[in-house]
Amino acid sequence: MIKGDIKRMLSPQTIAVIGATDKEGSIGRALLENLFSWSSDRKVFLVNPHRQTVLGLKCYPEIAAVPEHLDLCLVVTPAPTVPEIVDQCGRASVEGLIIISAGFREVGEEGRRLEEEIKEIRDRYGMRIIGPNCLGVIRPNVALNASILKVLPKGGNIAFISQSGALGGAIFDWAAVAHAGFSIFASLGSMLDVDYGDLVDFLSGDFQTRSIVFYMEEGIGNAKKFVSAVKGFARYKPIIVVKPGRFTEATDSALSHSGGMASTDQVYDAAFRRLSIVRVKEVTDLFNAVRVLHSKHLPRGPRVAIVTNTSGVGVMAVDALLERGGQLASLSEEGLKSLDTILPPYWSRTNPVSVLRDADLNRYLQVIQVFLNDPNVDGILIIYTLQETPRPRDLAQAVADLAKTAYKPIVTAWVGGREVQEGREILFQSYVPTYETPEEAVKAYLFMYEYCRSLELQYETPEELPVEGGPAINNLKAYIRRVGKEGRTVLNEEESSRFLAAYGIPSMKAEITQHVEDALHVARDIRYPVVLKIVSPDIIYRTDVAGVVTGIYSDEELREEYERLLQRAKTYAPQARVRGVAVQRMIEKIDYELFLGAKKDKDFGSVILLGMGGIGVQIFKDFAIGLPPLNQALARRLLEETEAYKVIQGYGRKPPADLRQLEQIVVSFSSLIVDFPEIAEMDINPLAIINGKAFVLSSRIIIDRRSLDYSTSYPHLVITPYPTRYVMPWSLSDGTEVLLRPVKPEDEPLVREMLASLSEATLRERFFQTIKAISHEMLIKLCNIDYDREMTMVAEVRENGARKIIGVAGLMVEPDSKSGEYAVVVREQYHGKGIGYKLVDVLIGIAQEKGLEEFYGIVLADNRKMLRVCQKLGFTIRPLQEEDAVRVRLVLK
């Protein structure tokens, strides 16, 4: 239960300081001085049962005595007193608390007990809590300093969020030099309640925040909430993170290769990539990245053109660019010819372009203009070192003027000290990224490119993969529970293959035999050569007991090796229960071996691993990590992130792998992991590729016995999968069969076709503006949605055997999860057939399921068809200040 309003808490009109004191050097006094240091019309009440006045102001003995409703309480009392204070705040219906007091879980078991007590009280009353053990919150743009930091940061558009806040003072000092301003600084402390996800939600509605910076020392709090919040924010505004601890190791106690391969930090890295969060390694890079990532022109490619007046510094920039994975632009022939007319005859005719030390302002600008016009150039790096001409301020002003109309990103490096500082100041003031070294400038450009590329990949439209109906999984659910009740946690290869078969993942079949004669019959049927494998629930790694025999070509060899295999199992694992020997056809020529697996991460739940297979799994440790669910585009991206991807393109006489089939296998494997929270770990190794086609040769499933009784859907996922429960057949009033279902990213071509068919009037009724072009970015908002925060339903029919969408209705849940706005559009030829009414009714049901209190929409006053639908559905209709629109509202609670 969450009743407290985080918006009111962080934009408070009434504040109480509990533990207020005027003692010099105390936290309570520092907090009061900060609150009163900025002029404000908000009311501050002081609470201290041991004082009548503090700093000449009245003190109240307890929260109940404060005469007004409180938006925010700041707590600075000793830890043992805090639970009772939180309870008093709850009884007084306080919106939120910031607990600055220390002495909680950071000091041991007693502190943890106090935190648990506070959590129970919070759950009882529903107020929001930041902390404990935090430094507080500063919001310069609303003149709020509810912290103990003795700083006055400049207002701006950067949100800086950290758990400890230990870097706060240093960051603000740096920001003052770098002309960076802040919309908020928040120290989250123990994150007992409010965490990163909550603040991202809050900031998504703050128009003054253009980017978020995280200094993330520990975890992220509620990972599902974090992922959902970030997906919405990072689509339009950048998020940059520094997270120490990059070299933590994966666990050694795992029962599969997957379980032992991916460290927590590697999973975080994968999650950041999936969410288009830019991760930087050094604190100084945080604001280097922030300075450029909300640029109106992000680079579409890594190709950089460099202009400098000193060749040596240009070479340094090239080294930095290539070392970090960027590319040096190859200038077009037309560009080279233009430069021939600008530069002396002896210029190098290569990138970087040195304008030479005697270059004047005009030569610099002409070269930059050539780069702006060259189609082979994605971005420009301008390097200036102090020379007689041009002067640093003159060139800086000219570049700043040019950047105002440039459609490509320009990054600058004014190399030097005091003599060039004035030029840097001009560039800073003009929002042109500028740095003291070419290496820093190169890093900034590549941050821009990586962010842009990440967004493109994130919202790449996936292709439709063939679907042959949902897998039959109820029998597998029953089987996995039966195995769990037996006390087993490992499904052997033969058992695991049942799951692969259900999801259409091709595997080399193995048959279990109890006697050598049975094995001989199987071998003759499938034809030699064959492989023998010991089958036992107690033997996890067969190689540990020499439990695999390959290269058996005859009946005689099989008889001999069969008995030896059983004997070795008894010798090496005398307590193991041997269920038999599996016989499998041996593949003599394997072109490539991949590994495909899954594990449960402590923060992000189930993750998928893909990389080089066979014995290379442990040796090369070449793998990429993805968060399910995966579609075709994400499966391809996972493949491309591995070194193995280069290998499977084919080399020598080996044919390339069928990438389309591999994508299908990865997506099917993702569906398997999505459907089974009972799977703790799973290995497919190797996924053998033979003549282009992939087959599973060995697999293993490890059961998570804690998940056998899960009653909630998808407790192991941080990204909500496609909600199949909303797929439903329906019929129009004329009998036309319609399929109502949630939208998918793969629907983008169908939605584009529908919108393109609409009249200008219908488009205006839906989007409240004239739509000149239907862009990919526009379709992303409609098709690539977060099913937790949004729902878009489409109505699909078949015309002449082709699928066609005839209606789209969307619901957007507000960040407070209390209300949601809907919108709907229907093809003109299907008006009057009930489709709009049905789609809105379905969305009302989904809104109720999500626990919303209010369902509303904005409708043009002349859209009589939709207003009639709203009247039938029981909406109240209220005119807005704008004469041409009304607000329709349905109370759900």
Secondary structure by P-SEA (a helix, b strand, c coil): cccccaaaaaaccbbbbcccccccccaaaaaaaaaacccccbbbbbbbccccccccbbbbcccccccccccbbbbbccccccaaaaaaaaaaccccccccccccccccaaaaaaaaaaaaaaaacccccccccccccccccccccccccccccccccbbbbbccccaaaaaaaaaaaacbbbcbbbbbcccccccaaaaaaaacccccccbbbbbcccccccaaaaaaaaaaaaccbbbbbbbccccccccccccccccccccaaaaaaaaaaaacbbbbccccaaaaaaacccccccccccbbbbbbccaaaaaaaaaaaaaaccccccccaaaaaaaaacccccccccccccccccccaaaaaaaaaaaaacccccbbbbbbcccccccaaaaaaaaaaaaccccbbbbbbbcccccaaaaaaaaaaacccccccaaaaaaaaaaaaaaaaaaaaaaccccccccccccccaaaaaaaaaaaaaccccccaaaaaaaaaaaccccbbbbbbccaaaaaaaaaaacccbbbbbbcccccccccccccccccccaaaaaaaaaaaaaaaaaacccccccbbbbbbbbccccbbbbbbbbbcccccbbbbbcccccccccccccccccccccaaaaaaaaaaccccccccccccccccaaaaaaaaaaaaaaaaaacccccbbbcccccccccbbbbccbbbbbcccccccccccccccccccccccccccccccbbbbbbbbbcccaaaaaaaaaaaccaaaaaaacccccccccaaaaaaccccccccbbbbbbbbbcccbbbbcbbbbbbbcccccbbbbbbcccccccccaaaaaaaaaaaaaaaaaccccccccccccaaaaaaaaaaabbbbbbcccccbbbbbbbcc
